[in-house]
Amino acid sequence: MPVDLSYLTELPSEAQEAAVQKAVEQECIRAIVTYLTEVADTMDANSLETLTPGALRAMAATLNQRIETNDETAN
């Protein structure tokens, strides 16, 4: 049974590509923020201070600001 795969030759518009790229970046940043927060919580719970939880939270906060900035520019 033949399957029509002609849609594979169609290229997305630049706007579509940019939107997908931005969405992927946003989700990656969210995952990193979640991970860094969990690491910081674990470090707190186990009194691990080699890399301070505050430093990890500062990194997460910086990434969250980037997400918010990207969200604002999307609208």
Helices and strands as residue ranges (DSSP letters): G 6-9, H 14-45, H 53-74
